[in-house]
Amino acid sequence: MTSRTGALYGFLALAVTGLAILSFMTGPSALSAGSVWSALVAPDASPSSIIVREIRLPRTLLAILVGASLGLSGAALQGLLRNPLAEPGIIGASSSAAFGTALVFYFGLAGSSLAVLPAAGMTGAMLAVGLLFALAGRDATPLSLILAGVAISSFASALTALAINLASSAYAALEITFWLLGSLADRTMAHAAIAAPAMAAGWVLLLSCGRGLSSLSLGEDTAKSLGVSLASLRARIVLGVALAVGASVSVSGAIGFVGLIVPHLLRPAVGHDPGRLLGVSMLGGAALMLAADIVVRLLSSGIEIRLGVVTALIGAPFFLALLLQMRRRSG
Amino acid sequence: MSRLEARNLHIRLGGRAVLSDLSFQLGTGELAGLLGPNASGKTTLLRALAALTEPERGEIALDGARVASLAPRDRARRIAYLEQGAASQWPVTVQRLVALGRSPHLAPWERAGESDRAAVADAMARCDVGHLAARPATELSGGEAARVMLARALATGAEILLADEPVSHLDPYHQFSVMKVIRDHADRGGAALVALHDLTLAARFCDRVLLLHEGGIAANGTPDDILTPEMIARVFSVDASLTRQDGLLHVVQRGIVGRADDGPGGGV
């Protein structure tokens, strides 16, 4: 690790820590840093202590976990597809996971067990990945991977729309719709505990791809000639993304564009090396998600603005600007 | 001593036989030129030797061991492949790009060590790209990029270098300097097989040339023996005259076979 990368990790870790503290302090009842601290180290039965432990701790923890998962997945996919426009949504993982969770609401199973939603989300993401491999083949080019991803994504969205359409009650339809908007409100530690192991497994798979992704920036032939097994690299990334994103969607709903924005902003800071981008994108994703979730709480009075709505409002123009910038460069 | 050996190689791509029954050997210290018209199978042969494409039949051996049975990283430490027109997708620095050549030497979570840094510095010095170290790899001139990519291939420390048209689109100075580096690699006990289009350049630098024609070897031997007007006419369909000056072979193309009057503007 060069000293510059070390400094970047330090800065991002500091940002995540600072934002996490702010996240504990922000909400309908503003808390001081001191009362947050005492609630965490010396829990008692006071209201502020309960708010910190029961409401703000899971919310903050999930923002970090989900943000890290999305940032890392985006960085890995951009490296694999050698395309700065790639993100978890593009291989159909997000929308298929969302469809899985929508089915749970459709059948009214969400209340039956806490494990149902994550299981459905990950199953959806896994199915998408399986279908992706079947459609694009084992030696998929970036283009065929993207096209297959778009097809899967559209189909999953259509099925989700069908579920909303056929929902037995207006309440169920509303529940699905709100879930799809993405939020970290009203989650419990049980949500975090259920999602964390799958996310961690996904992270390990994705972080093992650093050197392969760096070599891949010279093209597939050169990467192979450097000893990279492309089949294994693709499998690890697609599976890693399915685990990390599937688990994320199942606890937070669909939160888009984090996987697009974070790697793009951090790329220059790591010398554009797709391998080195992985670790910093985790921290960057966590920081961005914490910041967005704090903004959501500051803006909201009465009806809370959904986190996924905020990231999309920021992300979509960002995507467009990126596209224009790329076109100008190639034109 | 023979290092890399191809035996009865048959390769089909998209249903078309690209190479049929091709056999040859590459020995230590040898720089062999791979010559032949477009679509004669040069790139396919180099890719097969680098285990990037699978032969339908036949075998490729490195020091007697089947290349296909080597672990990818073991193979990558011993055979370097320089792709034609290789370029970086991202604007990484030249230093970091050349350092990618060390990846076959590193376990997935291992960091580059002193020997890796020394190999990178040595490869950069040999290719004279040290002054470019901090430049983005996507903003190099054609000549600079060619030398940087060659340095990347040499940084692997592999004995065998397979280079696909490393001097195409380069000015005479860079053609010469790139070929000198490859010659030097062979002279240090390595071996190189280099696809070329410039017959004079091949004659100047190569110990041996391999003439590919329609997926087979039309001739295999020293440039002096192989590069004759008859052979050039048969393989390249050009009418060439060969002259010798200061012991160096010069190939001058006078026209297309059967149409010797075709000069500039003569059309094809």
Interface residues (C-beta under 8 A of the other chain):
Chain A: M1 R82 S208 G210 R211 S214 S215 L216 S217 L218 G219 D221 T222 K224 S225 L226 G227 V228 S229 R267 G271 H272 D273 P274
Chain B: R47 A50 A51 L52 A71 P72 R73 D74 R75 A76 R77 I79 A80 Y81 E83 A86 A87 S88 Q89 W90 P91 V92 T93 R96 L97 L100 G101 S103 P104 L106 P108 W109 R111 P136 R152 T156
